[in-house]
Each structure stands twice: as C-alpha cells, then as structure tokens.
Amino acid sequence: MQKKRLEAHLETMRAIAASKSVRKLYIGFTSRDPFRYWAWYRRNGWDHAVIIADWLPEIEAKLLEKYLQERCYKADKRTP
C-alpha cells in the first residue's frame, strides 16, 4: 500500500476522532463485504459505521492496521 494512501486513511481517522459528535470510536478491518456486519454493529451498540477501507487483501489490511496503531501510539496525546 502506498504511503500516500496510508496517510489518507490516517487523516480520515483523525477527522472522525476530532468530531465533537464522536464520543466513542471503534476501528475494524475486513477483507469481506463490510455491509454484512451492520447487524453486528447495531447489536453491539454502535449507531454508525464509517468504512475507511474495505475489500483489502489480507497483507494490505495488516499493513494498514499496523500503520494506524503505530501512528496513534506515537501521536501527541493532547490531540484526538
């Protein structure tokens, strides 16, 4: 996955986290059809789902997950 695409996903995640209407955020990855999981989201108390990446090959999904986790871990804790 290109660095530019990784950064775009990170910026999307930042924008969602920074929204004043967001109190809780859950990030998940799937290589399957994300619309199959709407029932799971609702059943587990989530009112909305934002898909920032779907239908990824396993290696790309793992790379994206690792990248986002590392960037969150290393981020300035005073910002979303």
Sequence and secondary structure as in RCSB ss.txt:
>XXXX:A:sequence
MQKKRLEAHLETMRAIAASKSVRKLYIGFTSRDPFRYWAWYRRNGWDHAVIIADWLPEIEAKLLEKYLQERCYKA
DKRTP
>XXXX:A:secstr
  HHHHHHHHHHHHHHHH TT S       SS GGGGHHHHHHTT S    SS S  HHHHHHHHHHHHHHHHHS
 TT  
